[in-house]
């Protein structure tokens, strides 16, 4: 497949690029600073682009089978609101060039119902995280709302707390539920996103992933 990766120099984005190349895909990586992605491969094209600008994204996305975004909030009070702003830019660009499939990284605390979570996670940890990281989660909620209203084939992957531990290469996932565990390596989130690209059961849904 031909895959466009947004946020390719970020924690999840780097793993998306690495896993996609290992799987044999053709990858176009959108980055603001190409020097931050020191990967060279005959199936990798690195393009300087602004993921918050739809016009900048069109040449990155055109011809892709799917778009995978590792873009999230850079800080608790990032004024650019990158998750929702990049989602709007991607939807606009995808609609213009005729690409339908997009997967993004969201967060487990957006599972407000608590379905699939432990009582402790749903009743204690999630409300506490919302109190501390409200701006981050509000941006992610706006991102998911943009996707729901887009008419595209979208999936929002909702992991718990991300770690930099080596990926285990496997994970659990549940549609509109979970996750039941507290952490997951970034590498395994990327693995899940790639595995779900062709899973039509996840189209139009949030998916909880866990280690």
Secondary structure, DSSP 8 states (H G I E B T S, - for coil): -EEEEESTTSHHHHHHHHHHHHTT-EEEEEES-GGG-----TTEEEEE--TT-HHHHHHHHTT-SEEEE----SSTT-TT-HHHHHHHHHHHHHHHHT--EEEEE--GGG-TT-TTS-HHIIIIIHHHHHHHSHHHHHHHHHHHHHHHTT-SEEEEEEESEEE-S---S--EEEETS---SSEEEHHHHHHHHHHHTT-GGGTTEEEEEE-
